[in-house]
């Protein structure tokens, strides 16, 4: 049965587990909104975590016919897809003396919260940039799924938003491009995802055009929207040594011309017929293993783990608008 993290929390008896779920939801608007199909049951020995589904590529069409003639036949185009659930999260270690003397800031709670933020950060990065061919331990993300699709838009041109004057001169071009991009999707998307630089520029243009709206999420935070579609900053990804935008800003060659400072805008329609998460059977989307400070041993280990992947059931339920110059 499909569940959200909010619904998964209801089925948990442990208050610590409930708090951990809420921390994941606070850390990520995407995780808070995403529905998980908890349908994967590991095979013998727990070796199989594969989720198979059919992706609709091209829908069927209908038309008129003249009397005494036949309809022109055409069929919907679909393809079989498979995603493999992957465990991700992390561990931390605390000396029992540090925990006992941690004072106002509970060391275990601090380390647990930071590990949750790290896991949510990794999930964001993989949802966008994941490629199992590059990292066998990761699941595939939107960039890989949408490359070459019908909803990969603006691949051969660049819209310059890098300066205030460029933004002012290109504001109507941007609005038209975003609206054209949205019209290519099947229904209104659930959110638009980008990096902070692009989201701020879209907000600036939307504010001038009267398209900027705002709502409040389940935790009382303001969510800005473009024409009632939430604008989500996917944040930065820290890999242990380097920090970069999840939705990258990079140099590319567009129409044989080298261009700098280009980024993308992603759109997803959440739901079981569109873009959704996949998790193992049961309500245990997220598991926590807390240190036992009453057990022997000076150093105790805690862990946070999530086993999941994402699936795109229909290509027009997600899209990417390429080559927006932001710096």
C-alpha positions, 0 to 999 in steps of 0.5 A: 500500500502506498504511504507517505512519511507522515502516514508511516509515522502513524504506524510507529509505536516508538516516539524516537522513530516518530521524531526521526521521521519528522526530522526527515520531513523537516529536512526535505520538502520533497521527502515530506510530499513523496509517496512511497510504494512499499511493495518490494519484498526481498527474495531468498536470502534478501538478495533481491530489492528490484522494483519493476514497472511499466513506463508510458512513453507515448499515449494512444491517440484518437481521431475521426474517420470518414464513412466506409473507411477504417481508423488509422491504427496506432498504439500507446508506447510503453517500456519495462523499467526496473529500479533497485532499492539501495540502502543509504544513511550513516553511522556515528560514534559517541564516547559515553563520557561525552554523552554524560557530560554533554550538558544542554546540547544532547550529543546523541540528539545532535549527532542523530539530527546531523546524520538525518540532514546528511541522509536527506541531502544525499537523497536530494542529490541522488534524485537529481544526479543518481546514476547506477552506472557511475555508482553501483550503490546508488539509484538512478535519478531524474537527469538520467531518466529525462535525458533525450526524452520529450520533456527535456526542453531548451537543449539547443539555446541559452537564456541569460539570467546572470545579471540584473540587466539580463534578467530584466531584458529576459523576464518575459522570455523566461516566463514564456519558456517556463509556461511552455515547459509546463505545458509539455507535462501531463497536468500541473506538476507538484513542484519545481526544483532547482538551485538557490540562484535559479529559484531566486531569479524565478521568484524575482520575475514571478513577483513582478508578473504577479505569479509569486504565491506562498503557502505554509507547510506542515511545519509552519514554514513559508513555501514560495510558489510559481503560479501555485507550484512550489519552488524548491531549492534542492540545496547543496551537496557535501560529499565529505570534502567538497560542496556544490549545488545539488542542481549543478551550475556548470560549463557546457557546449550549446550549439557548438558554443562554449557557455558558462554558468548554466543550470536546469529547472526540474518539474515532477508530478508526484503520485503513483502514476507519475514520480514516486518513491519505492520502499520495502514492504511494511512501514519501516521506510526509515530505521534508527539504531540508537546507542545503548549507553547501559551496555559495556563498552566505552564507545557506542555506535548509532545509525540511521538508514533508509532503503529506497529508490525513485520511479517515473511511471510516465515520462510526461509526469516529469521534465527538465528545462535546460541551459538557464544561465545564472552566473 
